[in-house]
Amino acid sequence: ILFTTEQSIDQLKQTILQLAVMGELVPQNPNDEPASVLLERIAKEKARLVKDGKLKKQDPLREISEEEKPFGQPESWEWIRLGSAGIGSTGKTPGTSNPKYYNGEIPFIGPGQISTEGDITEADKTLTMEGCEYSTIAEPGDILMVCIGGSIGKCAIVRSKIAFNQQINCIRPLIVDSIFLNITMKAPHFQTAILNAATGSATPIINRSKWEDLLIPLPPLAEQHRIVAKVDELMALCDKLKARLQEAQTTQIHLANAIIEQAV
């Protein structure tokens, strides 16, 4: 009964996301492999990709000071920079004057195709395979985030192969649950961090290096899966609450119309 408006239900969703990334939504299991070990596994995977020529060697990210950490977390968790969770990239737009690059089979999107609900809508443009060589490709499981303008911070998980422009950043998780990472990036603390790190007052923008420098909490992998399941459960409940609210409002409108018709 506390959530009687759509706005209050949306706020409840934000609270759920924040509790999830603070380690307060599901209990910790002392038998889980700690996040510190997970970090070592991620580092080894990156080193393997570099050795195999699939990834360029990257400069190490800055160490995290205690003053930077926005809140406490369970002992088995670790604070990391976003770039440590996977492989980052920024989109590119092929030359629009070359017809060989466009009207192919690969969807090509900009910020407008990432919805506030976290979905990727149908693309207005498509690229050929040749055009994709001059763009950036995201694969299923990657996470895209708008990095400029009034919709900065919108993000979505990629479900099928897609190309994207320079107004979008991408992170490809390595041994990290994509859905959990998406939850973390949608959480209030991360959205606030984006705005604080962005430059430009009229048109906020955050470049890839600053974006990858932002902090995220990393739980053990097993706990990531439990958090995802709990968030899915609670978000479904929120959607039911909203649907009931909309049904009640529709009933009220029909009732009001009926009374007016009888009065007239």
Long-range contacts (C-beta under 8 A, 24 or more apart in sequence): 3-241, 4-245, 5-245, 6-242, 6-245, 6-246, 9-238, 9-241, 9-242, 9-245, 12-238, 12-241, 13-235, 13-238, 14-187, 14-188, 16-231, 16-234, 16-235, 16-238, 17-183, 17-186, 17-187, 17-188, 17-231, 18-187, 18-188, 18-189, 20-183, 20-187, 20-227, 20-230, 20-231, 21-183, 21-184, 21-187, 21-189, 21-190, 21-216, 21-217, 22-71, 22-72, 22-73, 22-217, 23-73, 23-74, 23-77, 23-217, 23-219, 23-223, 25-227, 25-230, 25-231, 25-234, 26-223, 26-226, 26-227, 26-230, 28-74, 28-76, 28-223, 29-220, 29-222, 29-223, 30-76, 32-76, 32-220, 32-221, 32-222, 32-223, 33-220, 33-221, 33-222, 34-76, 34-78, 34-220, 35-76, 35-77, 35-78, 35-218, 35-219, 35-220, 36-78, 38-78, 38-175, 38-176, 38-218, 38-220, 38-221, 39-78, 39-80, 39-84, 39-218, 41-175, 42-84, 42-85, 42-86, 42-174, 42-175, 42-176, 45-174, 45-175, 46-87, 46-174, 49-87, 55-87, 58-83, 61-212, 61-213, 62-213, 64-215, 68-215, 69-215, 70-189, 70-193, 70-215, 71-189, 73-217, 74-219, 76-219, 76-220, 76-223, 77-217, 77-218, 77-219, 77-220, 78-217, 78-218, 79-215, 79-216, 79-217, 79-218, 80-215, 80-216, 80-217, 80-218, 81-212, 81-213, 81-214, 81-215, 81-216, 82-171, 82-185, 82-211, 82-212, 82-213, 82-214, 82-215, 82-216, 83-171, 83-212, 83-213, 85-171, 85-173, 85-174, 85-176, 85-181, 85-216, 85-218, 86-171, 86-172, 86-173, 86-174, 86-176, 86-181, 87-171, 87-172, 87-174, 88-169, 88-170, 88-171, 88-172, 88-208, 88-211, 88-212, 89-136, 89-169, 89-170, 89-172, 89-208, 90-136, 90-147, 90-166, 90-168, 90-169, 90-170, 90-207, 90-208, 91-135, 91-136, 91-163, 91-164, 91-165, 91-166, 91-167, 91-168, 91-169, 91-170, 92-134, 92-135, 92-136, 92-165, 92-166, 93-135, 93-165, 93-166, 94-127, 94-131, 94-134, 94-135, 95-134, 98-131, 100-128, 100-130, 100-131, 101-127, 101-128, 101-130, 101-131, 101-134, 102-126, 102-127, 102-128, 102-131, 103-128, 104-128, 104-129, 104-130, 104-131, 104-132, 105-129, 106-131, 106-132, 106-137, 106-161, 106-162, 106-163, 107-160, 107-162, 107-163, 108-135, 108-162, 108-163, 108-164, 108-165, 109-162, 109-163, 109-164, 109-165, 109-168, 110-164, 110-165, 110-167, 110-168, 111-146, 111-148, 111-149, 111-151, 111-154, 111-167, 111-168, 114-144, 114-145, 114-146, 114-151, 114-154, 114-155, 114-156, 114-168, 115-154, 115-156, 116-151, 116-154, 118-154, 118-155, 118-156, 118-157, 118-182, 118-186, 119-156, 120-144, 120-156, 120-158, 120-159, 120-162, 123-162, 127-163, 131-163, 132-163, 135-163, 135-164, 135-165, 136-163, 136-164, 136-170, 137-161, 137-162, 137-163, 138-162, 138-163, 138-164, 138-170, 138-172, 139-172, 141-172, 141-173, 141-178, 142-170, 142-171, 142-172, 142-173, 142-178, 143-170, 143-171, 143-172, 143-173, 143-178, 143-181, 143-182, 143-185, 144-168, 144-169, 144-170, 145-169, 145-170, 145-171, 145-185, 145-211, 147-205, 147-206, 147-207, 147-208, 147-211, 148-203, 148-204, 148-205, 148-206, 149-203, 149-204, 149-205, 150-204, 152-194, 152-195, 152-198, 152-204, 152-205, 152-206, 153-191, 153-194, 153-195, 155-182, 155-185, 155-186, 156-182, 157-182, 169-206, 169-208, 169-211, 171-212, 175-221, 176-218, 176-221, 176-224, 177-221, 177-224, 177-225, 177-228, 179-228, 180-219, 180-224, 180-225, 180-227, 180-228, 181-216, 183-227, 183-228, 183-231, 184-216, 184-217, 185-216, 190-214, 190-216
